[in-house]
Amino acid sequence: MKFLLVFALLLTVSPITLSQDQQSALQEMVKTEQAFSRTAEVRTTREAFMEFIADDGLLFRPGPVNGKQWMLDHPVPVSNQRGLLAWQPTFAGMAASGDFGFTTGPWQSKPDINDAQPSAFGHFITVWKKQPDGSWKFAVDLGISHSDPGGPQVIMTPNEVRSTLMSKAVGVGSEKQRLLADDRKLAKASGKKAVAAFFARAESGVRVYRNDHLPAIGKSAAEKILTREDTQIKWAPSVSDVATSGDVGYTLGTYDIVDAKKKVLEHGSYVRIWRKHADAWKIVIDVINAY
């Protein structure tokens, strides 16, 4: 989910030190995200999404669907208004193989380009994969909405560095299954103590995205948001993917928040971005979106 941003934003990269090769790939990916946003501004949102989504890329409408097919099946209604959209990444990460990464940042929207002020705000997360032709296309896009614009910031990008990537390939199929299995272990553990189970598998700077809240960055901030889910959230992981280097990946699925009588209070989709630390997968970003 992305909507309009009318100001520039500060890009911060992952706290883990990036090699020169990773930084070069990270810059390419970030520039692609910025071109994606620019295309939506000067042309249309639909054209931008059709241009930058992978053939198998997923959007959430409200559950995960093939994004290109969904847009073909749902033409944009004729309107006298021309919506304005923009967004910018403020945080990003890249796999050692330089072929798989993620971006996240705030969005704003205006129903019409001539409106004086944006009418909606939120944050997005996007998973990007390098294609056989060398271009970057997004594989997953999901976001949240909230009432805070976040404030104007200045765009920064990683330094221009180019060299030959050297990374050890892994068995992608087996690593995908391992990551999905780890997410399922988290789902099982969450039935007893959701917050503790989550933090045991999260980076110290984990980002937690929930509707009606600004992103919670770090375990202390995340705990305040996650407490309401403790002992009453059920996860159903279904999909995973990883870089060819096996150090960055994502999982997605559905969730239910239930009360003491197991009545479903909220249902929706989730996406988790993961990064490997000393052979253990840790959560970088966790986002849910109810429907």
Buried (B, 14 or more C-beta within 10 A) or exposed (E): BBBBBBBBBBBEBBEBEBBEBBBBBBBBBBEBBBBBBEBBBEEBBEBBBBEBBBEEBBBBBEBBBBBBEBBEEEEEEEEEEEBBBBBBBBBBBBBBBBBBBBBBBBBBBBBEEEBEEBEBBBBBBBBBBBEEEEEBBBBBBBBBBBEEBBEEBEBBBBEEBEEEBEBEEBEBEEBBEBBBEBBBEBBEBBEEEBBEBBBEBBBEBBBBBBBEBBBBBBBEBBBEBBEEBBEBBBBEBBBBBBBBBBBBBBBBBBBBBBEEEEEEEBBBBBBBBBBBEEEEBBBBBBBBBBE
